[in-house]
Amino acid sequence: MKALTKNLIKKMRIKLLKLRGMKTGKNIDIENGCSFEYPKKICLRSGVRVSRYSILKANSEYDIPITIGEKTQIMEQVLLCANEGSIRIGHDSWIGPQCLIYGNGHVKIGSHVMIAAKTSINTVSHNHSIVGIPMCQQGINTAPVVIEDNVWIGLNTTILQGVTIGKGSIIGAGAVVTKDIPPYSIAVGTPARVISKRKDDSFPSQKDVLKLTRVNVN
Ligand SMILES: CC(C)(COP(=O)(O)OP(=O)(O)OC[C@H]1O[C@@H](n2cnc3c(N)ncnc32)[C@H](O)[C@@H]1OP(=O)(O)O)[C@@H](O)C(=O)NCCC(=O)NCCS
């Protein structure tokens, strides 16, 4: 009975958001305590899950500034804040608990990306060149962050504005990424430096791919 009520409340929550103009695919899951600002500027594609107490703020002039791809999971207490920019996430990605993503200068996250808990992505910086004027009055500058497909970002990482993390890369826990990371790199530390490359022989053979396809079909 309790589960039935919970399910009903969940369905009503989603229906209400759709009535407020949110674009949604099929089978989305929104847990309790989440908050959506400007829902008509948010698109959650089929199978997306938004876990408890996450906040999605689409406060931006852009058309649909927050877009989340199929089967991507947003875990607990994540803050996605478009802030006059945009946040676009591909399919089958995973954004861990308490991640903070600020879209001021635009954030693009690919598909099959894993971002561990407490990671922050920042696309804005305060100007600070004039010592005699308070920094809060000198304006800001923004630059995009791009995280390509199949990247794994370790716990508690900070990614600063203007950075592209190449496909297939791993960023070690606790890193501060200040510069571009080439594809298939393993980078750690503050500032993040490439310590090794993922080897080419880690690609599956044609035989392995066929085996995997067969497993998925069954
Ligand atoms: C980056 C990572 C994947 C590297 O794994 P690995 O390729 O097996 O590398 P190793 O453990 O052999 O470490 C290689 C070197 O990098 C150092 N190193 C590894 N991880 C590091 C990190 N996060 N920060 C700083 N240095 C790190 C090691 O101390 C070692 O240094 P040494 O050669 O001087 O001894 C791993 O250490 C990591 O940080 N994983 C993230 C874990 C996480 O956040 N999990 C959350 C679940 S989603």
The ligand as an SDF file (V2000), in Angstrom:
LIG
                    3D

 48 50  0  0  0  0  0  0  0  0999 V2000
   43.3990    7.7430  -11.2510 C   0  0  0  0  0  0  0  0  0  0  0  0
   43.2910    6.2880  -10.8040 C   0  0  0  0  0  0  0  0  0  0  0  0
   42.2100    5.5720  -11.6100 C   0  0  0  0  0  0  0  0  0  0  0  0
   44.6790    5.7190  -11.1110 C   0  0  0  0  0  0  0  0  0  0  0  0
   44.6570    4.3330  -11.0380 O   0  0  0  0  0  0  0  0  0  0  0  0
   45.8770    3.4570  -11.6430 P   0  0  0  0  0  0  0  0  0  0  0  0
   45.9910    3.6730  -13.1150 O   0  0  0  0  0  0  0  0  0  0  0  0
   45.6590    2.0770  -11.1610 O   0  0  0  0  0  0  0  0  0  0  0  0
   47.1710    4.1290  -11.0410 O   0  0  0  0  0  0  0  0  0  0  0  0
   48.0550    3.6990   -9.7890 P   0  0  0  0  0  0  0  0  0  0  0  0
   47.1820    3.3960   -8.6090 O   0  0  0  0  0  0  0  0  0  0  0  0
   48.9960    2.6460  -10.2490 O   0  0  0  0  0  0  0  0  0  0  0  0
   48.8570    5.0280   -9.4720 O   0  0  0  0  0  0  0  0  0  0  0  0
   49.8420    5.5620  -10.3330 C   0  0  0  0  0  0  0  0  0  0  0  0
   50.5060    6.7280   -9.6360 C   0  0  0  0  0  0  0  0  0  0  0  0
   49.5780    7.8010   -9.5370 O   0  0  0  0  0  0  0  0  0  0  0  0
   49.3630    8.1780   -8.1530 C   0  0  0  0  0  0  0  0  0  0  0  0
   47.9300    8.4240   -8.0140 N   0  0  0  0  0  0  0  0  0  0  0  0
   46.9050    7.5650   -8.2430 C   0  0  0  0  0  0  0  0  0  0  0  0
   45.7410    8.1620   -8.0270 N   0  0  0  0  0  0  0  0  0  0  0  0
   46.0200    9.4260   -7.6720 C   0  0  0  0  0  0  0  0  0  0  0  0
   45.1990   10.5160   -7.3310 C   0  0  0  0  0  0  0  0  0  0  0  0
   43.8690   10.4240   -7.3400 N   0  0  0  0  0  0  0  0  0  0  0  0
   45.8080   11.6860   -7.0330 N   0  0  0  0  0  0  0  0  0  0  0  0
   47.1570   11.7870   -7.0320 C   0  0  0  0  0  0  0  0  0  0  0  0
   47.9840   10.7790   -7.3410 N   0  0  0  0  0  0  0  0  0  0  0  0
   47.4130    9.6080   -7.6630 C   0  0  0  0  0  0  0  0  0  0  0  0
   49.8000    6.9610   -7.3660 C   0  0  0  0  0  0  0  0  0  0  0  0
   50.1900    7.3150   -6.0760 O   0  0  0  0  0  0  0  0  0  0  0  0
   50.9330    6.4360   -8.1970 C   0  0  0  0  0  0  0  0  0  0  0  0
   52.0770    7.2290   -7.9650 O   0  0  0  0  0  0  0  0  0  0  0  0
   53.5460    6.5750   -7.9110 P   0  0  0  0  0  0  0  0  0  0  0  0
   53.7710    6.0220   -9.3160 O   0  0  0  0  0  0  0  0  0  0  0  0
   54.4370    7.7350   -7.5900 O   0  0  0  0  0  0  0  0  0  0  0  0
   53.4950    5.5190   -6.8890 O   0  0  0  0  0  0  0  0  0  0  0  0
   42.8950    6.1210   -9.3180 C   0  0  0  0  0  0  0  0  0  0  0  0
   43.9720    6.2550   -8.4560 O   0  0  0  0  0  0  0  0  0  0  0  0
   41.7660    7.0880   -8.8680 C   0  0  0  0  0  0  0  0  0  0  0  0
   41.9910    8.2210   -8.4390 O   0  0  0  0  0  0  0  0  0  0  0  0
   40.5360    6.5680   -8.9720 N   0  0  0  0  0  0  0  0  0  0  0  0
   39.3400    7.3070   -8.6490 C   0  0  0  0  0  0  0  0  0  0  0  0
   38.5450    6.5670   -7.5700 C   0  0  0  0  0  0  0  0  0  0  0  0
   37.2090    7.2000   -7.3630 C   0  0  0  0  0  0  0  0  0  0  0  0
   37.0610    8.3950   -7.3360 O   0  0  0  0  0  0  0  0  0  0  0  0
   36.2080    6.3680   -7.2250 N   0  0  0  0  0  0  0  0  0  0  0  0
   34.8320    6.8060   -7.1080 C   0  0  0  0  0  0  0  0  0  0  0  0
   33.9090    5.8240   -7.7380 C   0  0  0  0  0  0  0  0  0  0  0  0
   33.0880    6.4740   -9.1570 S   0  0  0  0  0  0  0  0  0  0  0  0
  1  2  1  0
  2  3  1  0
  2  4  1  0
  2 36  1  0
  4  5  1  0
  5  6  1  0
  6  7  2  0
  6  8  1  0
  6  9  1  0
  9 10  1  0
 10 11  2  0
 10 12  1  0
 10 13  1  0
 13 14  1  0
 14 15  1  0
 15 16  1  0
 15 30  1  0
 16 17  1  0
 17 18  1  0
 17 28  1  0
 18 19  1  0
 18 27  1  0
 19 20  2  0
 20 21  1  0
 21 22  1  0
 21 27  2  0
 22 23  1  0
 22 24  2  0
 24 25  1  0
 25 26  2  0
 26 27  1  0
 28 29  1  0
 28 30  1  0
 30 31  1  0
 31 32  1  0
 32 33  2  0
 32 34  1  0
 32 35  1  0
 36 37  1  0
 36 38  1  0
 38 39  2  0
 38 40  1  0
 40 41  1  0
 41 42  1  0
 42 43  1  0
 43 44  2  0
 43 45  1  0
 45 46  1  0
 46 47  1  0
 47 48  1  0
M  END
$$$$
